[in-house]
Every structure is written in C-alpha cells, then in structure tokens.
Amino acid sequence: MAIDFPVELAELESTLGGIEQVLDLPAMRAEVSALEQRASAPDLWDDQAAAQQVTSRLSFVQGELRKVGSLRQRLDDLPVLVELAEDERDAESLAEAEKELGELRHAIAELEVRTLLSGEYDPREALVTIRSEAGGVDAADWAEMLLRMYTRYCERHGWGYEVYDISYAEEAGIKSATFAVKAPYAYGTLSVEQGTHRLVRISPFDNQGRRQTSFAAVEVLPVTEQTDHMDIPENEIRIDVFRSSGPGGQSVNTTDSAVRITHIPTGIVVSCQNEKSQIQNRAAAMRVLEARLLERRRQEERAAMDALKTDTSGSWGNQMRSYVLHPYQMVKDLRTEHETGNTAAVLDGEIDDFIETGIRWRRRQQTAA
C-alpha cells in the first residue's frame, strides 16, 4: 500500500510543532545562555556539587535543543526528497524517503513521550530498589534477572548507574538491590515500572521440572536535592557498620566498611556496601534514606489530599506486569494491555515500548482524574 506522504508529513508537523510549544524553545535557549554564564564563572568549582549540577543541566538542555533542531531540519528536508523522488520516478529515492519517514515518526513519538513527563520530580535522577517476594529461591533469581534487565536498559540508553547495595540470597539470586540511575528524567521515565512483577516458568531449581510462579517488587524514588530540605537529626538515626560480603557469604572486604542506617522514628532501614570506604558508603546510604523519607512525605501529603478529594487515578503500584516463559512466551503489562512474545529481548533490557505505553497510560489516568 502506497504511503500518503502529504497526510503523514502533516501529522508529523502537527506533533513536532506541539512538542516545540510544550518544550518552550525560546525559554530553553535563554536557560542555556544563563547556564553558560554560570559555567564560565572562575569560582564555579569552589562548590563541586553545585558546579556538577550546572554543567550537567547545561549539557542536558543543549542536547535537547540539538535533538529538536535535528528533527525539525529532517522534517523540513523530507518533503523536498519526496518531491524529487516522485518527479523523477526514482524508486530508490522513494524507498529512502519512506525509510526516513518511519525513522522520523519513531523519533518524534519518543520525544513526545518525554514531554509527558511534567511531574514535580520527573526531571530527577532515580533510585531503584528491587526486592524478591513470594517464590523462594525462584523469586530471588527473578529479582536478579530484573536487576540485569534494568541495568541493560540503562546501558542501551547510555545512562550511568551505580549499584549501592546488593543483598545476596543463600542459594541463588538476590534478596534485594538498590541502584541509582544518573540521567535527567530517569525518575519520570522509570517510575512507571514501580510495582510487582510476576514470572511464570519451569523452575531451574525444581528437580521435578514443575512450573513456578514467583514475584519481585520494584520501587522507584526520585533522588533528593538541596531544595527538598530533608534535614535528619543525628539523634534520629542509628548507624551500624559491618563487613561487606558477596555471593554465598564469601568476604569481599577485609574491613568493616559497609554501613546500615536505621531511621528510628519511622523504622526505615537502608544499607550500602559497594563503595570502597565507610565514609562513601555512609554518604550513599544517607542519599537513599533521604529519598525514602521524601517519598514518605509525598505519600502523607497525597493521603491528606485524598481525604478531601477522591482519587480516581487508580493504583499502578501493585501487580503491573506478567512475564510468562512457559507454557508460552509472553510479557504483558496488566495496566496498558501492551504485550510482546519476544521475552528474551525484554529480559535483555528492550522495555522501551512498555515504558512508553506506561507513561501515556499514566497521563490518561491523571487527565481523567
């Protein structure tokens, strides 16, 4: 079936024009100018944390402007390519135009999803915690599979990540793991992954080869910033140090460098053992604790609002995705109904379609509410 180029191009023009309005390109250019001035200040690196924040934000906004500018140029050039191909009846050039149209459609759709991330904390980096739940050793193995899936997703996108803590299970897999995703909008993007993930397969740990259902929970929190004012009094925390350990309890550290912090008023416990020194582990554990306390505050504020107004947005923090490896192959999102039979690709980190449909689903829920 022949592609109706005028219709397709008009739709893309409308979508990209809407994106440009939402992003507010003049405001982004003004922000770049202001950040460049700050970045050129001779005393910039007197405060390394603030300097890192300035340079990271500058790099991100510049990248976004380049991305939008490139898409705009490609979309403006495509009608010329189509016209030349049709005038000369050049099948090869027409095929090239069709390919470019498909790539543009995909790239613009990805950028459109980014514009849907307008929540207060969406632009932030993310803290992701994975915990094994019901299912015994299979659940621990499943939690480790999810850890690999998310780190592979980060690698595919060029996102930096740092594992803060892994608690290994006795036989196989992990009890839990916490890692930071160091990329702009990581929280807004990955927050739709929060909830319970269910795996159905023939258990590799069952001598009789029976089918096993196991569960793992994914928690996604925004990384705290200085503006969050999460002051934690020293008398409200207890800090314990212990020796780091790896799989099977084998020592991977000969000093007591691992740190466990307990927030006494709430009972929240966090730990970090993957840094080289006790000071580094304590700093990382405090960042996780601050993120947990910020989320607790957000939940309390949300509960107070819900008492005044019924929340009809629905909960996406419970069971949200099913991964079936036997008797058939399928991964299905239970909220959006999006599914695929390519389970191997999903478990290797190709979850973009699930995340995109999840973000669009969440926006519809919020709009309806």
C-alpha positions as CSV (number, residue, x, y, z in Angstrom):
1,M,0.0,0.0,0.0
2,A,1.4,3.4,-1.1
3,I,2.3,5.9,1.7
4,D,0.3,9.1,1.6
5,F,3.2,11.4,2.2
6,P,1.2,14.7,2.5
7,V,-1.0,13.2,5.2
8,E,1.9,11.6,7.1
9,L,4.0,14.8,6.9
10,A,1.1,16.9,8.1
11,E,0.6,14.7,11.1
12,L,4.3,14.8,12.0
13,E,4.4,18.6,11.5
14,S,1.5,18.9,13.9
15,T,3.1,16.6,16.5
16,L,6.5,18.2,16.3
17,G,5.0,21.7,16.4
18,G,3.1,20.8,19.6
19,I,6.3,19.4,21.2
20,E,8.2,22.6,20.4
21,Q,5.5,24.6,22.1
22,V,5.4,22.4,25.2
23,L,9.2,22.5,25.5
24,D,9.3,26.3,25.0
25,L,12.4,26.5,22.9
26,P,13.0,30.3,23.5
27,A,13.0,29.6,27.3
28,M,15.4,26.7,26.8
29,R,17.8,28.9,24.8
30,A,17.6,31.6,27.5
31,E,18.4,28.9,30.1
32,V,21.4,27.7,28.1
33,S,22.7,31.3,27.9
34,A,22.3,31.8,31.7
35,L,23.9,28.4,32.5
36,E,26.8,29.2,30.1
37,Q,27.5,32.3,32.1
38,R,27.4,30.4,35.4
39,A,29.6,27.7,33.9
40,S,32.2,30.3,32.9
41,A,32.5,31.8,36.3
42,P,36.0,31.5,37.7
43,D,34.8,30.3,41.1
44,L,32.4,27.7,39.7
45,W,34.3,24.7,41.1
46,D,34.6,26.2,44.6
47,D,31.3,24.3,45.2
48,Q,31.8,21.0,43.3
49,A,28.2,19.8,43.9
50,A,26.7,23.0,42.5
51,A,29.2,23.0,39.6
52,Q,28.3,19.5,38.7
53,Q,24.6,20.4,38.8
54,V,25.2,23.4,36.5
55,T,27.3,21.6,33.9
56,S,25.0,18.5,33.9
57,R,22.0,20.7,33.3
58,L,23.7,22.7,30.6
59,S,24.7,19.6,28.8
60,F,21.2,18.2,29.0
61,V,19.4,21.3,27.8
62,Q,21.9,21.8,24.9
63,G,21.3,18.1,24.0
64,E,17.6,18.6,24.0
65,L,17.8,21.7,21.8
66,R,20.1,19.8,19.3
67,K,17.7,16.9,19.3
68,V,14.7,19.1,18.5
69,G,16.6,21.1,16.0
70,S,17.8,18.0,14.2
71,L,14.3,16.6,14.0
72,R,12.9,19.9,12.7
73,Q,15.6,20.0,10.0
74,R,15.0,16.4,8.9
75,L,11.2,17.0,8.8
76,D,11.7,20.2,6.7
77,D,14.0,18.4,4.3
78,L,11.8,15.3,3.8
79,P,9.2,17.0,1.5
80,V,12.0,18.0,-0.8
81,L,13.3,14.5,-1.0
82,V,9.8,13.1,-1.7
83,E,9.1,15.7,-4.4
84,L,12.4,14.9,-6.2
85,A,11.8,11.2,-6.0
86,E,8.2,11.5,-7.3
87,D,9.2,13.9,-10.1
88,E,12.0,11.6,-11.3
89,R,10.1,8.4,-10.5
90,D,13.1,7.2,-8.7
91,A,12.1,4.1,-6.8
92,E,15.4,4.0,-4.8
93,S,15.0,7.6,-3.6
94,L,11.3,7.0,-2.8
95,A,12.3,4.0,-0.7
96,E,14.9,6.2,1.1
97,A,12.1,8.7,1.8
98,E,9.8,6.0,3.2
99,K,12.7,4.8,5.5
100,E,13.3,8.4,6.7
101,L,9.6,8.9,7.3
102,G,9.5,5.8,9.5
103,E,12.6,6.8,11.5
104,L,11.2,10.3,12.0
105,R,7.9,9.0,13.1
106,H,9.6,6.9,15.8
107,A,12.0,9.7,16.9
108,I,9.2,12.2,17.2
109,A,7.0,9.8,19.1
110,E,9.9,9.2,21.6
111,L,10.3,12.9,22.1
112,E,6.6,13.4,22.5
113,V,6.6,10.9,25.4
114,R,9.3,12.9,27.1
115,T,7.1,16.0,27.0
116,L,4.5,14.0,29.1
117,L,7.0,13.9,32.0
118,S,5.8,17.1,33.7
119,G,5.5,16.0,37.3
120,E,7.3,17.9,40.0
121,Y,10.0,15.2,40.4
122,D,10.0,13.8,36.9
123,P,13.2,15.6,35.7
124,R,15.3,14.0,38.5
125,E,17.6,11.0,38.7
126,A,16.2,7.8,40.1
127,L,16.8,5.4,42.9
128,V,15.6,1.9,42.0
129,T,15.2,-0.9,44.6
130,I,14.3,-4.5,43.6
131,R,13.2,-7.0,46.2
132,S,12.4,-10.7,45.9
133,E,8.9,-11.5,47.2
134,A,6.9,-14.8,47.2
135,G,8.5,-17.7,45.4
136,G,11.6,-18.7,47.5
137,V,14.8,-19.2,45.5
138,D,13.0,-18.7,42.2
139,A,11.9,-15.2,43.4
140,A,15.5,-14.4,44.4
141,D,16.7,-15.5,41.0
142,W,13.9,-13.4,39.4
143,A,14.9,-10.3,41.3
144,E,18.4,-10.7,39.9
145,M,17.0,-11.1,36.4
146,L,15.1,-7.9,36.8
147,L,18.3,-6.1,38.0
148,R,20.0,-7.2,34.9
149,M,17.0,-6.1,32.7
150,Y,17.1,-2.6,34.1
151,T,20.9,-2.2,34.0
152,R,20.9,-3.4,30.4
153,Y,18.1,-0.8,29.7
154,C,20.3,1.9,31.2
155,E,23.3,0.7,29.1
156,R,21.3,0.8,25.9
157,H,20.4,4.4,26.6
158,G,23.8,5.5,27.7
159,W,22.6,6.2,31.2
160,G,25.0,6.0,34.0
161,Y,24.1,3.9,37.0
162,E,25.7,3.0,40.3
163,V,24.8,0.0,42.5
164,Y,24.6,1.0,46.1
165,D,23.8,-2.3,47.8
166,I,23.1,-5.9,46.9
167,S,21.9,-8.5,49.4
168,Y,22.6,-11.9,48.0
169,A,20.3,-14.9,48.7
170,E,21.8,-18.1,50.1
171,E,21.2,-20.5,47.2
172,A,20.9,-18.2,44.1
173,G,19.8,-14.7,43.1
174,I,19.4,-11.7,45.4
175,K,17.1,-10.7,48.2
176,S,17.3,-7.0,47.2
177,A,19.4,-4.5,45.3
178,T,19.4,-0.7,45.2
179,F,21.0,1.3,42.4
180,A,21.0,5.0,41.3
181,V,20.2,5.9,37.7
182,K,22.2,9.0,36.9
183,A,20.4,10.6,34.0
184,P,17.9,13.5,33.6
185,Y,14.3,12.4,33.7
186,A,15.3,8.9,34.9
187,Y,12.7,9.1,37.7
188,G,9.9,10.3,35.4
189,T,10.7,7.6,32.9
190,L,11.3,4.6,35.2
191,S,8.6,5.5,37.8
192,V,6.0,3.6,35.6
193,E,8.0,0.4,36.3
194,Q,7.1,0.6,40.0
195,G,5.0,-2.3,41.2
196,T,5.0,-6.1,41.4
197,H,6.5,-8.1,38.5
198,R,5.4,-11.7,38.2
199,L,7.3,-14.5,36.5
200,V,5.9,-17.9,35.4
201,R,8.4,-20.5,34.2
202,I,9.7,-24.1,34.6
203,S,11.8,-23.7,37.7
204,P,15.5,-24.4,37.2
205,F,15.7,-25.2,40.9
206,D,13.0,-27.9,40.9
207,N,14.3,-31.4,40.3
208,Q,10.8,-32.4,39.0
209,G,10.7,-29.6,36.5
210,R,7.5,-28.1,37.8
211,R,6.1,-24.7,36.8
212,Q,6.8,-22.0,39.3
213,T,5.3,-18.5,39.8
214,S,7.5,-16.0,41.6
215,F,7.2,-12.3,42.4
216,A,9.6,-9.4,42.8
217,A,8.8,-5.8,43.7
218,V,10.3,-2.7,42.0
219,E,10.4,0.6,43.9
220,V,11.4,3.8,42.1
221,L,12.2,7.0,44.0
222,P,13.4,10.5,42.9
223,V,16.9,11.4,44.1
224,T,16.7,14.2,46.7
225,E,18.1,17.6,46.1
226,Q,19.1,20.5,48.3
227,T,15.7,22.2,47.8
228,D,14.0,19.2,49.5
229,H,15.1,20.3,53.0
230,M,15.3,16.7,54.3
231,D,17.2,17.6,57.4
232,I,17.7,14.4,59.5
233,P,18.8,15.0,63.1
234,E,21.7,12.8,64.3
235,N,19.7,11.6,67.3
236,E,17.0,10.1,64.9
237,I,19.3,7.7,63.2
238,R,21.4,4.7,64.3
239,I,24.4,3.8,62.2
240,D,25.9,0.3,62.2
241,V,29.0,-0.8,60.3
242,F,29.7,-4.3,59.2
243,R,31.9,-6.3,56.8
244,S,30.8,-6.4,53.1
245,S,30.1,-9.8,51.7
246,G,29.4,-11.3,48.3
247,P,27.5,-14.3,47.0
248,G,27.4,-17.3,49.4
249,G,28.7,-15.1,52.2
250,Q,32.3,-15.1,50.9
251,S,34.1,-12.0,52.1
252,V,34.8,-9.3,49.5
253,N,36.2,-6.8,52.0
254,T,38.5,-7.2,54.9
255,T,37.4,-4.1,56.8
256,D,34.1,-3.0,58.4
257,S,33.2,-0.5,55.6
258,A,29.6,-1.5,54.9
259,V,27.1,0.9,56.5
260,R,23.5,0.3,57.7
261,I,21.4,3.3,58.8
262,T,18.2,3.0,60.8
263,H,15.8,5.9,60.9
264,I,14.4,5.5,64.4
265,P,11.1,7.4,64.1
266,T,9.9,5.5,61.0
267,G,11.8,2.3,61.3
268,I,13.2,2.7,57.7
269,V,16.5,0.8,57.3
270,V,18.9,1.3,54.4
271,S,22.4,0.0,53.7
272,C,25.3,0.4,51.3
273,Q,28.3,-1.8,50.9
274,N,29.5,-1.3,47.4
275,E,31.7,1.8,47.9
276,K,35.4,1.4,48.9
277,S,35.3,3.3,52.2
278,Q,32.9,3.6,55.2
279,I,32.6,7.4,54.5
280,Q,31.5,6.8,50.9
281,N,29.0,4.1,52.0
282,R,27.6,6.3,54.7
283,A,27.0,9.1,52.2
284,A,25.4,6.8,49.7
285,A,23.1,5.3,52.4
286,M,22.1,8.7,53.5
287,R,21.1,9.6,50.0
288,V,18.8,6.5,49.9
289,L,17.4,7.3,53.3
290,E,16.6,10.9,52.2
291,A,14.9,9.6,49.1
292,R,12.8,7.2,51.2
293,L,11.8,9.9,53.7
294,L,10.9,12.3,50.8
295,E,8.6,9.6,49.3
296,R,7.1,9.0,52.7
297,R,6.4,12.8,53.0
298,R,4.8,12.8,49.5
299,Q,2.6,9.8,50.4
300,E,1.4,11.6,53.5
301,E,0.6,14.7,51.6
302,R,-1.2,12.7,48.9
303,A,-3.2,10.9,51.7
304,A,-4.2,14.3,53.1
305,M,-5.4,15.4,49.6
306,D,-7.2,12.1,49.1
307,A,-9.1,12.7,52.3
308,L,-10.5,15.9,50.7
309,K,-10.9,14.6,47.2
310,T,-11.5,11.0,46.0
311,D,-8.5,9.8,43.9
312,T,-9.8,8.1,40.7
313,S,-6.4,7.8,39.0
314,G,-6.1,4.1,40.0
315,S,-3.1,2.4,41.6
316,W,-0.2,1.4,39.5
317,G,2.0,0.4,42.5
318,N,0.7,-3.2,42.8
319,Q,1.0,-6.1,40.3
320,M,1.7,-4.5,37.0
321,R,3.4,-6.9,34.6
322,S,3.5,-10.6,33.9
323,Y,6.4,-12.4,32.3
324,V,5.4,-15.9,31.1
325,L,8.2,-18.3,29.8
326,H,6.1,-21.5,30.0
327,P,3.9,-22.9,28.5
328,Y,4.1,-20.0,26.0
329,Q,6.3,-16.9,25.7
330,M,4.7,-13.6,26.5
331,V,5.3,-10.4,28.5
332,K,2.1,-8.4,29.2
333,D,1.5,-5.1,31.1
334,L,-1.6,-5.6,33.1
335,R,-2.4,-1.8,33.1
336,T,-1.9,-0.9,29.5
337,E,-2.6,-4.4,27.9
338,H,0.6,-3.9,25.9
339,E,2.3,-7.2,25.2
340,T,5.0,-9.0,23.3
341,G,6.1,-12.5,22.6
342,N,9.8,-11.6,22.5
343,T,10.6,-12.4,26.1
344,A,14.3,-12.7,25.5
345,A,14.6,-9.1,24.2
346,V,12.5,-7.8,27.1
347,L,14.7,-9.5,29.7
348,D,17.8,-8.1,27.9
349,G,16.5,-4.6,28.5
350,E,14.4,-3.8,25.5
351,I,11.5,-2.4,27.5
352,D,11.1,1.0,25.7
353,D,7.6,0.1,24.3
354,F,6.4,-0.9,27.8
355,I,7.7,2.3,29.4
356,E,6.3,4.5,26.6
357,T,2.8,3.0,26.8
358,G,3.0,3.2,30.6
359,I,3.8,6.9,30.5
360,R,0.9,7.5,28.1
361,W,-1.4,5.4,30.2
362,R,-0.5,7.3,33.4
363,R,-1.1,10.7,31.7
364,R,-4.6,9.5,30.6
365,Q,-5.3,8.4,34.2
366,Q,-4.2,11.7,35.5
367,T,-6.2,13.6,32.9
368,A,-9.3,11.6,33.7
369,A,-8.9,12.3,37.4
